[in-house]
Amino acid sequence: MTVIFPRAGAFAPLCAMAAILLAASPARAEDDEFEFGETTFGESIPAAEIMDAGIKKYDAKDFAGASLDFYEVVAAEGDPQADKFRQKAEYMLGRALNKLGYYQAAMLYFDRVVETGSEHRYYKATHKMLYLLLKKLGDPSILEKLAQYDRSDYDERFRDDLLFAVGKHHYEMGDLDEALSNLRDIQRESKHYARAKFLEGILYVRKNEAKPAVDAFKEILRVVEEDPGAVKDPDLYQRLAWLSLARIFYSTTQYKLALKYYDRVPVESPQWLEALLESAWAFFQVDNFEKALGNLHTLDSPYFSDKYFPESHVLRAVIHFTTCNYEEGRQGAERFMAIYKDLRDKLEGYLSEYEEPADFWVFLVGLNRDGQEYGSKTSQIFDAAFSDKQLARMHRYLRRVDAELDALKQAKGAWGGSPLATQLVQDVEMVRSLAVDKAGTMAKSRLKRVTDDLRELISQMRKVQFEMANAEMGQLENSIRDEQYQSKDVRGVEDLKKTDEEHDYWPFEDEYWKDELGSYVYTVKVKCGR
């Protein structure tokens, strides 16, 4: 389908006739899988001739030659004749560069269209190109531009894709209501429906609205059960829904219900260790110290030595303190301090050493690429940084930009030595510099958050140490342990040995077995009130 943009005055009929004639050219009628309209002009002026030559080259798939012609018009600043064709030249130059595989370079010219807004005659057509380049380039800033468009501009063929992507963008920007508005528009038959419902649930959690959050996560479970083939990776979203429901019920003090959903997360899933640690807190809340410590015992397994769970040490110390097992609690707290105070200092050192965000990003990428050894715990944190989805997207995007810059610099022939190529290298280098600074800022923010969390855990552990010391010395009333524990009956070892037809009791003999992980029960003697 060809869209004809009429011009005012006597040239309008001529423009319409030219557009009808040009519609017969299949090369210009589509770009990748989408059709785009063209505007044609009939003036016999140099700019018109250059544009005409560029169109012919584009139709003949000489995209390099076409880009040079279009750039000549774009670069003719202050030329009143060129001004008449500049909008078309910007749009066509973006398309030609896209065809050449210079996606970031293409974005430079589509940016001009978006900045002009709806007054640009190619504003709507550019929306389709932005969607394509988002897929090819992965530039996170493209989402900001897509978010400027009205939803009525969305092409029905990828409407749900855009609704989800733009909704996620608004979520990341903190505009929760606009994010929800986009996500709710996604149809139940869409491949994005389960993802949209998951993000919708997270949004309601952030808004402290538990009921609609629970409804969203339970809807995922219904969809997966009724039509798993309609969901991309149904097992993943089922597990995420279980884990999210468990967290909501924990936050609303419904601990037994939380444990029910934590228990559904399968051992072989990537989310299992998170569920194991979080369920340990739930077991603690219902006074099942044996099972809570058993879960923490699993996390101590050599199988998970590369995982970062400092919070587990704090919970273990709190349980020993609560049950008046001060010696075990003190030893555990000392081990925690020996490991994590040093780690905190190292992380703070990195943040201070690489004060500029760009420098920090270069350091982080080098660490990831070269596999330098900074200690197991430090490496765990840096690995976690690159597992952050936003940072991972920035990393992939910058790698693509680097590859494009290399290709631009190595371009040969007339095109490689052209003013266009020279300008593109400069402009893409500037875009890269800004993106590196943004990525470094994001990375520093995340590492600072980890460091702040670690500082808070160290503070909590110091409080536990202080309370244990006071309790042992009998100087102060225990401010953490509830008096109910003083009269609690102590469960004997024989009670812990009780099993059912699917389980056997087997004492731990200093060796972990994979099939035992998650099933440990730790014998606890409550020594309070003696």
Secondary structure, 3 states (H helix, E strand, C coil): CCCCCCCCCCCHHHHHHHHHHHCCCHHHHEECCEECCCCCCCCCCHHHHHHHHHHHHHHCCCHHHHHHHHHHHHCCCCCHHHHCCHHHHHHHHHHHHHHCCCHHHHHHHHHHHHHHHHHCCCHHHHHHHHHHHHHHHCCCHHHHHHCCCCHHHCCHHHHHHHHHHHHHHHHHHCCHHHHHHHHHCCCCCCCCHHHHHHHHHHHHHHCCCHHHHHHHHHHHHHHHHHCHHHCCCHHHHHHHHHHHHHHHHHHCCCHHHHHHHHCCCCCCCCCHHHHHHHHHHHHHHCCCHHHHHHHHHHHCCHHHCCCCCCHHHHHHHHHHHHCCCHHHHHHHHHHHHHHHHHHHHHHHHHHHHCCCHHHHHHHHHHHHHHCCCCCHHHHHHHHHHHHCHHHHHHHHHHHHHHHHHHHHHCCCHHHHCCHHHHHHHHHHHHHHHHHHHHHHHHHHHHHHHHHHHHHHHHHHHHHHHHHHHHHHHCCCCCCCCCHHHHHCCCCCHHHHCCCCCCCCCCCCCCCCCHHHCCCCCCCCCCCCCC
